[in-house]
Amino acid sequence: MADPQGFLKHTRAEARKRPAAERAADWDEVYLDQGPEVREAQVRVQATRCMDCGVPFCHSGSAGCPLGNLIPEWNDLVRRGDWESASHRLHATNNFPEFTGRLCPAPCEAACVLAITPDAGGAVAIKRVEQAIADTAWENGSVKASQSQVSSGKKVAVVGSGPAGLAAAQQLTRAGHEVTVYERDDRLGGLLRYGIPEFKMEKKVLDRRLAQLRKEGTKFVTGCEVGVDLTVEELRASFDAVVLAVGALRGRDDTTTPGRSLDGVHLAMEHLVPANRACEGDGAPAISAAGKHVVVIGGGDTGADCYGTAVRQGALSVTQLDQYPQPPSQRDDARSPWPVWPWILRTYAAHEEGGERRFAVAVEEFTGEDGRVTAVKLRKVKVQRDSTGKRVVVPMSEEVEELPADLVLLAIGFEGVEQMPLLDGLGISLSARSTISCGSDWQTSAPGVFVCGDAHRGASLVVWAIAEGRSVANAVDRYLTGSSDLPSPVIPNQLPLAVV
């Protein structure tokens, strides 16, 4: 059993980061490598804080982990130093724990019983333990290809190679189906490759997992847009089932603010993708922050990614704007009671590297000279609801502030699935939320065509993408064979309660 006094003897300790000046000068991962000595001396102590609660909310899909990760079990195995068994328990529910250990915002920690009150010393450092287990497994060689001993004789096409598509492909390959993953980009990984900056996850972490999938028998085709390069007729004739894991990549734009058409005002992905390509060796990015005053509009993860990228590219200044007021440093029980995802101030590693964050402000106008942006005009605002419940941004001051801006990045979210010939060819229409709807069996309106990940639920977390990929694999396996032993961690159309 777990140590019932572990949380009394030890307080929460975060993983150490490299010095801000050092990491801002390169693209390596922000956090120091948790080598074997650190894992034994520190990570095992953090795992000891887990109480193995009678009702472990940390792996509850409604508030904690959508994958149903067996967190108390592998925490206790780490406490006892049994890293290999911990890896087996972790991989039993999560295909890619090295991804989630680096990228997931950890709803499991928000739902940890020790997060109820600050007096308990803070939530168990679940995400840190998870990454340590995964990295140890890779270093020890215990992550091996798992090849199916049987063949179903069925062929499955997975469209999209992000975390949802990769999870579905791995599960279906292991079930004995012949799986081919199609990716329209020149490299595999989707947003893991071109959306997530190198300093958050080095791409060698992705590449080693892709090598495992290849050894297991999954086939990959890059540079192929299904519906164009491979027609819908060819797709249907070649495969017994199709999984759509095409993401929700249509960026939300600001089409109403005067000056939006000026050169130098871009959607976030127009900046992040070339930056990631540069890290892959494709040459200098077309849109760079070097020597510029950069304004990032949007206070979420994507905004922080643009922020850190701009710093590393050599921006003169970086300012991140958020329409909402600055959140509290601790959970507000009235607004977001435990165990739901709390509304609190989240400081990313990038924010420690320079620049400034501004809250409760909005851009009133983009101004420029000779067709290029040179400044933004700001005003203090308040976000509220009108009589119909519609969200409105209300100016709170007559004072207008002008901020220099040579590059403006709009990181204000994603609107849904992109319009593509594939959907037209399959006869699939988007929902009112610009997502692809499905039934309780994950099947779309097109027979034999399934959907998962952001394409189904809208832009969401990497952990939800993997969970939906695993669930759709169960549905496809059942569709092809009549039954399935593959795990199905989430219910179709279930939305997380932890949405603020």
Stockholm file with secondary structure:
# STOCKHOLM 1.0

chainA/1-500         MADPQGFLKHTRAEARKRPAAERAADWDEVYLDQGPEVREAQVRVQATRCMDCGVPFCHSGSAGCPLGNLIPEWNDLVRRGDWESASHRLHATNNFPEFTGRLCPAPCEAACVLAITPDAGGAVAIKRVEQAIADTAWENGSVKASQSQVSSGKKVAVVGSGPAGLAAAQQLTRAGHEVTVYERDDRLGGLLRYGIPEFKMEKKVLDRRLAQLRKEGTKFVTGCEVGVDLTVEELRASFDAVVLAVGALRGRDDTTTPGRSLDGVHLAMEHLVPANRACEGDGAPAISAAGKHVVVIGGGDTGADCYGTAVRQGALSVTQLDQYPQPPSQRDDARSPWPVWPWILRTYAAHEEGGERRFAVAVEEFTGEDGRVTAVKLRKVKVQRDSTGKRVVVPMSEEVEELPADLVLLAIGFEGVEQMPLLDGLGISLSARSTISCGSDWQTSAPGVFVCGDAHRGASLVVWAIAEGRSVANAVDRYLTGSSDLPSPVIPNQLPLAVV
#=GR chainA/1-500 SS CCCTTHHHHCCCCCCCBCCHHHHTTSCSCSBCCCCHHHIIIIIHHHHHTCCCCSSCGGGCTTTSCTTCCCHHHHHHHHHTTCHHHHHHHHHTTCSCHHHHHHHCCCHHHHTCGGGSCGGGTSCCCHHHHHHHHHHHHHHHTCCCCCCCSSCCCCEEEEECCSHHHHHHHHHHHHTTCEEEEEESSSSSCTHHHHTSCTTTSCHHHHHHHHHHHHHHTCEEEESCCBTTTBCHHHHHHHCSEEEECCCCCEECCCCSSTTTTSBTEEEHHHHHHHHHHHHTTSCSCSSCCTTSEEEEECCSHHHHHHHHHHHHHTCSEEEEEESSCCCCSSCCTTTSCTTSCCCCCCCCGGGGSSCEEEESEEEEEEEEETTEEEEEEEEEEEEEECTTSCEEEEECCSCCEEEECSEEEECCCEEECCCCHHHHHHTCCCCTTSSCCCCTTSBCSSTTEEECTHHHHCSCCHHHHHHHHHHHHHHHHHHHHSCCCSCCCSCTTCCCSCCC
#=GC SS_cons         CCCTTHHHHCCCCCCCBCCHHHHTTSCSCSBCCCCHHHIIIIIHHHHHTCCCCSSCGGGCTTTSCTTCCCHHHHHHHHHTTCHHHHHHHHHTTCSCHHHHHHHCCCHHHHTCGGGSCGGGTSCCCHHHHHHHHHHHHHHHTCCCCCCCSSCCCCEEEEECCSHHHHHHHHHHHHTTCEEEEEESSSSSCTHHHHTSCTTTSCHHHHHHHHHHHHHHTCEEEESCCBTTTBCHHHHHHHCSEEEECCCCCEECCCCSSTTTTSBTEEEHHHHHHHHHHHHTTSCSCSSCCTTSEEEEECCSHHHHHHHHHHHHHTCSEEEEEESSCCCCSSCCTTTSCTTSCCCCCCCCGGGGSSCEEEESEEEEEEEEETTEEEEEEEEEEEEEECTTSCEEEEECCSCCEEEECSEEEECCCEEECCCCHHHHHHTCCCCTTSSCCCCTTSBCSSTTEEECTHHHHCSCCHHHHHHHHHHHHHHHHHHHHSCCCSCCCSCTTCCCSCCC
//
